[in-house]
């Protein structure tokens, strides 16, 4: 299986070891990719555990699970990575997802910090979040399976 994060690698050699807590992401980008994969795979526990301590209070496990279950994540594109200092690193990305029959795209500049030697997601500045289109039942599914939407990702 290809990794949901779009790296081009298989899930087994990319994000799986992070999500299963067998390895720790060594960069903010690795954490970003693994968090995206966790959303795509509905793994709310991993998402919650990779929030910075200051951000966990604002994001309950139930809310994270609800959001993951309401969406079908289709594509992640990393635009850039960087750092403002030794403490905070940034990953700018776009992500496309379906919720119901609506195809959405968001662009965010996410902020990460190291806590206890591990990268954690702090927050993000959303640059845009827009509805791309409403997908009809008989259109080709946006997930690029080649199937009609009604036979694929239509919920």
C-alpha positions as CSV (number, residue, x, y, z in Angstrom):
1,X,0.0,0.0,0.0
2,X,1.3,3.5,-0.9
3,X,1.7,5.8,2.1
4,X,-1.2,8.2,2.4
5,X,1.3,11.1,3.0
6,X,2.2,11.2,-0.7
7,X,5.9,10.5,-0.2
8,X,5.9,7.8,-2.9
9,X,7.0,5.2,-0.5
10,X,5.0,2.3,0.9
11,X,3.2,2.8,4.2
12,X,5.4,0.2,5.8
13,X,8.7,2.0,5.1
14,X,7.2,5.5,5.6
15,X,4.7,6.4,8.3
16,X,3.7,3.1,9.8
17,X,6.6,2.8,12.3
18,X,5.8,6.3,13.6
19,X,2.1,5.7,13.9
20,X,2.7,2.4,15.7
21,X,5.2,4.0,18.1
22,X,8.1,1.9,16.8
23,X,10.1,4.9,15.8
24,X,10.1,8.7,16.4
25,X,10.0,11.3,13.6
26,X,13.3,13.0,13.4
27,X,12.0,16.1,11.6
28,X,8.9,18.2,11.7
29,X,8.2,17.2,8.1
30,X,8.2,13.5,9.1
31,X,5.8,14.3,11.9
32,X,3.6,16.3,9.5
33,X,3.4,13.4,7.0
34,X,2.7,10.9,9.7
35,X,-0.1,13.0,11.2
36,X,-1.6,13.3,7.7
37,X,-1.4,9.5,7.4
38,X,-3.0,9.1,10.8
39,X,-5.9,11.4,9.7
40,X,-6.3,9.3,6.5
41,X,-6.3,6.1,8.5
42,X,-8.6,7.5,11.3
43,X,-6.0,7.1,14.0
44,X,-7.1,9.7,16.6
45,X,-4.8,8.3,19.3
46,X,-1.6,9.1,17.3
47,X,-2.9,12.6,16.4
48,X,-3.7,13.4,20.1
49,X,-0.4,12.1,21.3
50,X,1.6,14.2,18.8
51,X,0.0,17.4,19.8
52,X,2.2,19.7,21.9
53,X,1.2,19.7,25.6
54,X,-0.2,23.3,25.3
55,X,-2.4,22.3,22.4
56,X,-3.9,19.0,23.8
57,X,-6.3,20.8,26.1
58,X,-7.9,22.5,23.0
59,X,-8.3,19.2,21.1
60,X,-10.1,16.3,22.7
61,X,-9.7,12.7,21.5
62,X,-13.4,12.6,20.7
63,X,-13.3,15.7,18.5
64,X,-10.2,14.4,16.7
65,X,-11.9,11.1,16.0
66,X,-15.1,12.7,14.8
67,X,-13.2,14.9,12.4
68,X,-11.1,12.0,11.1
69,X,-14.3,9.9,10.6
70,X,-16.1,12.7,8.7
71,X,-13.3,13.2,6.1
72,X,-11.6,11.1,3.4
73,X,-8.1,12.5,3.0
74,X,-7.0,12.5,-0.7
75,X,-3.7,14.3,-1.1
76,X,-0.9,16.0,0.8
77,X,1.6,18.3,-0.9
78,X,4.5,19.7,1.1
79,X,5.2,23.3,-0.1
80,X,8.1,24.2,2.2
81,X,9.8,23.5,5.5
82,X,11.8,25.9,7.7
83,X,12.5,27.1,11.1
84,X,12.4,30.5,12.9
85,X,14.9,29.4,15.5
86,X,16.1,26.3,17.2
87,X,12.8,25.9,19.0
88,X,10.1,26.1,16.3
89,X,10.0,24.5,12.9
90,X,7.4,25.0,10.2
91,X,5.9,22.9,7.4
92,X,3.7,24.6,4.8
93,X,1.4,22.2,3.0
94,X,-1.8,21.8,1.0
95,X,-4.2,19.0,1.8
96,X,-7.3,17.9,-0.2
97,X,-10.2,16.0,1.4
98,X,-13.8,15.0,1.0
99,X,-16.5,15.6,3.5
100,X,-19.8,14.2,2.3
101,X,-19.8,15.0,-1.4
102,X,-17.7,18.2,-1.1
103,X,-14.1,18.4,-2.2
104,X,-12.1,20.8,-0.1
105,X,-8.5,22.1,-0.1
106,X,-6.7,23.8,2.7
107,X,-3.3,25.4,2.8
108,X,-1.6,25.7,6.2
109,X,1.7,26.7,7.7
110,X,2.0,24.4,10.7
111,X,4.2,25.1,13.7
112,X,6.1,22.3,15.5
113,X,8.2,22.2,18.7
114,X,10.4,19.6,20.3
115,X,9.1,18.4,23.7
116,X,11.1,15.8,25.6
117,X,13.1,15.1,22.5
118,X,10.1,14.5,20.2
119,X,8.5,16.7,17.6
120,X,5.0,17.9,18.4
121,X,2.4,19.8,16.5
122,X,1.6,23.2,18.1
123,X,-0.8,24.9,15.7
124,X,-1.2,26.2,12.2
125,X,-2.0,29.3,10.3
126,X,-4.5,28.5,7.6
127,X,-3.7,30.5,4.5
128,X,-6.8,29.3,2.7
129,X,-9.6,26.7,3.1
130,X,-11.9,26.5,0.2
131,X,-14.6,24.4,-1.3
132,X,-13.2,23.2,-4.7
133,X,-16.4,21.6,-5.9
134,X,-19.4,19.5,-5.1
135,X,-19.0,16.0,-6.5
136,X,-22.0,14.3,-8.2
137,X,-22.7,10.7,-7.8
138,X,-21.8,9.8,-11.4
139,X,-18.5,11.7,-11.6
140,X,-15.2,10.0,-11.4
141,X,-14.1,9.9,-7.8
142,X,-11.6,12.6,-6.7
143,X,-9.5,9.9,-5.0
144,X,-8.3,8.9,-8.5
145,X,-9.5,5.3,-8.2
146,X,-11.1,5.5,-11.7
147,X,-14.4,4.5,-10.2
148,X,-17.6,6.5,-10.1
149,X,-18.0,8.5,-6.9
150,X,-21.1,6.6,-5.9
151,X,-19.1,3.3,-6.1
152,X,-16.1,4.6,-4.2
153,X,-15.8,7.4,-1.6
154,X,-19.4,8.6,-1.5
155,X,-20.5,8.3,2.1
